[in-house]
Amino acid sequence: MSDSILSAIGKTPLVELRNLFANPRGIRVLAKLELLNPGGSAKDRPASRMLEEAWKTGRIGPGSVIVESSSGNTAISLAIVCAQRKLRFICVVDPRTAGANLDILRAFGAEIDRVEQPDPATGEFLPARLNRVQQLLSEIPGSFWPNQYGNDNNWRSQMGMMEELVKEAGKVDYVFGGISTCGTMLGCARYAQEQGLPVRIIAIDSETSAITGGTQGVRRFPGMGAGIVPPFGQQPFWDEAVHVSDWDMVSGCRALALHEGILAGPSSGGVIQSVRRMLPRLPDQAVCAVIVHDRGERYLDTLYSDDWVIRHFGRVPSSAEEDFGC
């Protein structure tokens, strides 16, 4: 028996994707199912650790008000921790936040503060959300900003995820994962560095993200890429960066669902498509780990909706085989 729902965070399953990546060269692709954390994403780990450390050091306590900017998953994870610790939580979101995520946040008692306009200087929502966070912090006594973008406990929490992955797989040559705050993949890189492991870190970024030098533009999905380079990404820690499109996320997610029975969020679709593209140049017998960041149920009315996909892309994957090539 666990002490609370927070004790159930971590120790997520590792499964092999035998259907999508069957090949005669002995290359294995393993999926770390972070979507099976209680809050449905990898963000449970940093959310729990950031508030746990703040509590231990006296920066927060009974009566504190937690304020954070998030497009969805971190907000849900913080909402769970705050509900369990009986803390008030205000989440600053923007119009791209999925409606299902907002409903989940309300169910956990979170207060939603939505910015309606992007930052006028950059045209991006993230700076506008961060400005709103600072405004709320100045107005609310006892408020605290976990700052997922610059709190070292973000990436430190993901070192534990990488440790689990390595112990279960026995050997890992490549780790593929999406980047946004960069905390997850920085934690993987730091663990590999500290342990002296020859693991190559492959950062998957949106083609319209500023983090790895994409051409800035519209991103239809939250969770991958950013309009600014976050503090964790200012010193590149990855061995290779791969850019993916919104369409890659749609087709990758649908293939993952149809062939492996895994309903994941958009960033995971981009990760899957990146592995597919790199597969021809990977060495024989390579062991690849992919991070399946979050659940797909929150995107049933977007990337899993044929009507929505046709409105935004003018087509739908006629079958996973056609677009994925398996």
VOGU-3710 file (C-alpha; in Angstrom, 3 decimals, decimal comma):
1> msdsilsaig> 0,000/0,000/0,000  1,226/3,498/-0,844  1,099/6,518/1,458  -0,681/8,649/-1,136  -1,164/9,108/-4,857  2,223/10,863/-4,930  3,922/7,590/-3,988  2,647/6,108/-7,250  4,745/8,480/-9,383  7,564/6,811/-11,317
11> ktplvelrnl> 8,529/3,184/-11,961  6,629/3,357/-15,258  6,663/0,320/-17,599  9,154/-0,192/-20,414  7,707/-2,044/-23,427  9,174/-3,043/-26,785  7,537/-1,685/-29,957  7,822/-4,899/-31,950  5,094/-4,125/-34,502  6,144/-0,639/-35,593
21> fanprgirvl> 9,866/-1,354/-35,660  10,192/-4,989/-36,747  13,473/-5,222/-38,663  16,067/-7,854/-39,664  19,030/-5,932/-38,194  18,391/-6,602/-34,535  17,533/-2,987/-33,714  15,197/-2,756/-30,720  12,927/0,185/-29,880  11,718/0,349/-26,279
31> aklellnpgg> 9,037/2,746/-25,048  9,159/4,248/-21,566  5,479/4,746/-20,773  5,556/7,951/-18,788  1,910/8,398/-19,730  1,108/5,845/-17,000  2,103/8,183/-14,183  -0,937/9,144/-12,032  -1,276/12,528/-13,758  -0,853/10,989/-17,189
41> sakdrpasrm> 2,539/12,386/-18,100  6,258/12,628/-17,394  5,566/15,962/-15,684  4,443/14,232/-12,489  8,077/13,686/-11,575  9,257/17,332/-11,668  5,991/18,683/-10,253  6,275/16,433/-7,219  9,970/17,097/-6,676  9,778/20,878/-7,126
51> leeawktgri> 7,056/21,236/-4,498  8,557/18,612/-2,186  11,898/20,462/-2,098  10,144/23,820/-1,656  8,227/22,341/1,284  11,363/20,870/2,877  13,213/24,180/2,667  10,307/26,196/4,052  9,611/28,144/0,886  6,047/26,874/0,927
61> gpgsvivess> 3,759/25,533/3,639  0,111/25,552/4,703  -1,630/28,524/3,081  0,853/28,950/0,244  -0,467/29,732/-3,233  1,263/27,988/-6,126  1,369/29,884/-9,442  2,747/28,349/-12,630  2,610/28,762/-16,397  1,805/25,600/-18,335
71> sgntaislai> 0,096/24,539/-21,523  -1,290/21,442/-19,858  0,666/18,527/-18,459  2,745/20,314/-15,826  -0,404/22,088/-14,725  -2,245/18,796/-14,208  0,695/17,319/-12,310  0,973/20,371/-10,051  -2,796/20,320/-9,521  -2,571/16,744/-8,220
81> vcaqrklrfi> 0,277/17,589/-5,841  -1,522/20,711/-4,627  -4,769/18,809/-4,099  -2,951/16,195/-2,051  -1,129/18,846/0,012  -4,216/21,098/0,284  -2,556/24,042/-1,478  -4,274/26,627/-3,667  -3,042/26,431/-7,271  -3,399/29,027/-10,010
91> cvvdprtaga> -2,424/27,882/-13,487  -1,713/30,392/-16,264  -2,680/28,903/-19,634  -3,234/30,152/-23,177  -5,824/29,435/-25,902  -3,889/26,385/-27,187  -4,530/24,449/-23,977  -6,731/21,457/-24,730  -10,271/21,693/-23,377  -9,919/18,275/-21,768
101> nldilrafga> -6,896/19,520/-19,824  -8,885/22,482/-18,523  -11,672/20,148/-17,372  -9,128/17,956/-15,571  -7,587/20,981/-13,879  -10,978/22,143/-12,648  -11,693/18,639/-11,318  -8,558/18,874/-9,168  -9,629/22,282/-7,869  -7,096/24,367/-9,792
111> eidrveqpdp> -7,890/27,973/-10,692  -7,378/28,802/-14,364  -5,993/32,150/-15,451  -5,947/32,387/-19,256  -3,953/34,913/-21,295  -5,798/35,709/-24,514  -3,110/37,504/-26,506  0,489/36,529/-27,336  3,412/38,666/-26,312  3,396/41,672/-28,695
121> atgeflparl> 7,190/41,674/-29,070  7,610/38,001/-30,000  4,145/36,891/-31,094  4,496/33,940/-28,693  2,224/32,944/-25,815  4,948/31,708/-23,445  6,390/35,184/-22,667  2,843/36,462/-22,182  2,113/33,654/-19,714  5,322/34,298/-17,804
131> nrvqqllsei> 4,514/38,007/-17,565  1,117/37,113/-16,110  2,781/34,792/-13,575  4,984/37,664/-12,365  1,943/39,911/-12,071  0,091/37,351/-9,954  3,127/36,773/-7,726  3,320/40,508/-7,024  -0,383/40,677/-6,154  -0,852/37,529/-4,011
141> pgsfwpnqyg> 0,807/37,303/-0,578  2,412/33,915/0,100  2,527/32,953/-3,539  5,266/30,731/-4,968  6,410/30,057/-8,529  7,913/26,554/-9,018  9,404/27,809/-12,309  9,538/24,605/-14,322  11,703/26,437/-16,864  14,590/27,171/-14,484
151> ndnnwrsqmg> 14,198/24,989/-11,380  17,002/22,403/-11,268  14,662/19,989/-9,513  12,891/19,664/-12,859  15,768/17,916/-14,623  17,070/16,249/-11,444  13,738/14,412/-11,114  14,189/12,995/-14,619  17,553/11,468/-13,717  15,487/8,943/-11,772
161> mmeelvkeag> 13,478/8,144/-14,892  16,686/7,562/-16,855  18,037/5,347/-14,084  14,884/3,213/-14,239  15,182/2,984/-18,007  18,809/1,866/-18,008  18,306/-0,689/-15,238  15,333/-2,285/-16,961  16,726/-2,259/-20,505  20,214/-3,378/-19,462
171> kvdyvfggis> 21,729/-1,483/-22,369  20,650/1,736/-24,075  22,437/3,281/-27,069  19,981/6,068/-27,962  17,322/7,984/-26,058  14,722/9,853/-28,129  12,473/12,420/-26,453  10,661/15,652/-27,126  11,882/18,956/-25,717  10,031/22,001/-24,411
181> tcgtmlgcar> 11,359/23,083/-20,999  14,181/20,615/-21,818  14,020/19,191/-18,278  13,265/15,584/-19,255  16,046/15,186/-21,787  18,556/17,204/-19,741  17,939/14,804/-16,851  18,609/11,859/-19,180  21,821/13,481/-20,425  23,086/14,325/-16,934
191> yaqeqglpvr> 22,462/10,784/-15,664  24,308/9,285/-18,644  27,175/11,725/-18,126  27,463/11,022/-14,388  27,390/7,252/-14,945  29,795/7,370/-17,899  27,261/5,745/-20,231  27,839/5,983/-24,010  24,220/6,968/-24,672  23,370/9,365/-27,483
201> iiaidsetsa> 20,669/11,879/-26,579  18,338/12,682/-29,490  16,255/15,819/-28,860  13,043/15,989/-30,867  11,854/19,531/-31,483  9,065/21,154/-33,453  10,183/22,550/-36,809  8,692/25,901/-35,728  10,427/26,023/-32,330  13,224/28,373/-31,323
211> itggtqgvrr> 14,985/25,835/-29,080  17,074/24,092/-31,736  16,903/26,761/-34,409  13,703/25,979/-36,264  11,823/28,533/-38,338  9,423/30,097/-35,897  5,760/29,770/-36,748  2,458/28,299/-35,658  2,505/25,177/-33,483  -0,878/23,500/-33,258
221> fpgmgagivp> -0,013/21,292/-30,305  1,349/22,037/-26,834  4,123/20,005/-25,258  6,872/20,154/-27,865  8,989/23,164/-28,798  8,882/26,724/-27,486  8,899/30,239/-28,828  11,968/31,088/-26,743  15,014/29,081/-25,722  14,420/28,035/-22,080
231> pfgqqpfwde> 17,303/28,235/-19,596  17,917/24,458/-19,687  18,319/24,563/-23,454  20,720/27,480/-23,736  23,729/25,163/-23,506  22,967/22,286/-25,905  23,182/18,954/-24,066  21,896/16,778/-26,906  24,003/14,833/-29,413  21,557/15,402/-32,255
241> avhvsdwdmv> 18,382/17,410/-32,773  15,587/16,311/-35,091  12,824/18,624/-36,297  9,299/17,315/-36,786  6,113/18,839/-38,173  2,625/18,884/-36,710  1,688/16,314/-39,344  4,465/14,030/-38,123  2,888/14,177/-34,663  -0,534/13,237/-36,031
251> sgcralalhe> 0,666/10,349/-38,187  3,087/9,076/-35,531  0,423/9,063/-32,821  -2,088/7,259/-35,018  0,469/4,630/-35,975  1,381/4,110/-32,321  -2,290/3,603/-31,464  -3,113/1,335/-34,412  -0,044/-0,897/-34,253  0,958/-0,938/-30,592
261> gilagpssgg> -2,281/-0,115/-28,771  -0,748/2,954/-27,127  -2,832/6,155/-27,145  -0,316/8,951/-26,648  -0,111/12,725/-26,951  1,337/14,646/-29,908  4,954/14,924/-28,774  5,181/11,127/-28,640  4,029/10,950/-32,262  6,898/13,224/-33,247
271> viqsvrrmlp> 9,322/11,035/-31,325  8,082/7,902/-33,098  8,452/9,507/-36,530  11,996/10,609/-35,666  13,035/7,056/-34,854  11,532/5,867/-38,140  13,612/8,391/-40,097  16,843/7,590/-38,311  16,369/3,840/-38,433  18,285/3,301/-41,731
281> rlpdqavcav> 21,446/4,880/-40,326  21,374/3,292/-36,872  23,911/0,514/-36,288  22,835/-3,115/-36,173  21,782/-4,369/-32,716  21,223/-0,796/-31,465  18,903/-0,392/-28,478  16,749/2,735/-28,702  14,562/4,103/-25,922  11,724/6,488/-26,684
291> ivhdrgeryl> 9,950/8,595/-24,085  6,158/8,384/-24,431  5,456/11,621/-22,646  1,697/11,802/-22,115  -1,731/10,265/-22,666  -3,730/10,707/-25,837  -7,240/10,876/-24,396  -6,773/14,626/-23,945  -6,402/15,025/-27,715  -9,424/13,058/-28,930
301> dtlysddwvi> -10,970/16,267/-30,269  -7,800/17,330/-32,100  -5,177/14,940/-33,470  -7,418/11,862/-33,122  -10,427/13,617/-34,710  -10,653/13,166/-38,496  -12,788/16,315/-38,769  -10,237/18,402/-36,894  -7,285/16,954/-38,845  -8,966/17,631/-42,193
311> rhfgrvpssa> -9,705/21,225/-41,182  -6,074/21,844/-40,289  -4,169/19,654/-42,775  -6,650/18,992/-45,584  -6,207/15,224/-45,273  -6,070/12,393/-42,776  -3,726/9,404/-42,679  -5,663/6,918/-44,826  -3,976/4,182/-42,841  -1,008/3,962/-40,548
321> eedfgc> 0,764/1,852/-43,165  0,531/4,598/-45,795  2,056/7,351/-43,710  4,321/5,321/-41,500  5,650/2,898/-44,043  5,385/-0,178/-41,862
//
